[in-house]
């Protein structure tokens, strides 16, 4: 017969078993090896970029300083088929989470593989294979930040200018996902002559220029006192009349972006009077030096964090890194962080749940196999880069 003392003792015993059952999985997650695949170009035309990413992951491993992390390297070359062959080798090694590939084109055959997830450095999000997560600074992340800026500044009439290039569909998707309010969306040709004509039409330039000519003629034929001074003042202007927007969001980059802003200046639309907002320019110094196109605004990762990372990288490797290498540095940290809370066999499922992670690049928001970034917004004005928020 079991006495009262035995029952109490058994209850304590079962309580200990339950506690151990709850604790042991966490202890296991902390002790098991975290095997991460790294799928980057080691050969071919982009091997220099691959080398920077490899060094960045080495730097991340050094900073984390935990021997349980293992990075296994495979080559993508510049070929989707080579990428697939390398990915199959990861599967055979029991690796179920991979940083890479870098480029969208190399994702082509990866949907053929099950039970493995690829965190690609691409910023494209359209038509991704089901087992690929885009970790680049995508258009939705950027427009979420721009939307905040637009709302804080009571900007009511925004137009979009998007070039007719291969990321046009990405921009349209991002506009829809961000729910940013806008007046019109114009697509333009990047060929300079065609571009200028299109900007003239968008800004009603010919009508506004004719308004000026008509006003000068009207005053010349009038009996207004001091009409010579009024005419002299008008001749210093280029146009008369307002454009039908108060801000322009230009989804373009580098010299093509400068051409668009120059065309706006030509049609008498100045950044001094209208908000000129662009997509992430990665703190391109050439924009800082061109005072005539300022001020301009764009979203980006935290500049101080990027500068600190560059100093650390240069000190370690005597080389200048690029922004993709910073992203790969953070992805190693992200996977390590997730491995502390989950079994490595379950990490892929975490990307379906709402989660956030703070890295050097900023904060990752993870949900439904997507990564968005909380970005800062910067102003380039008077030769300086100024953080707005």
Beta strands, then each sheet from edge to edge (+ up, - down):
strand 1: 34-40
strand 2: 69-75
strand 3: 97-100
strand 4: 117-120
strand 5: 132-134
strand 6: 158-163
strand 7: 184-188
strand 8: 247-251
strand 9: 275-278
strand 10: 296-300
strand 11: 355-358
strand 12: 363-367
strand 13: 370-374
strand 14: 376-381
strand 15: 384-387
sheet 1: 2+ 1+ 3+ 4+ 5+
sheet 2: 7+ 6+ 8+ 9+ 10+ 14- 15+
sheet 3: 11+ 12- 13+
end
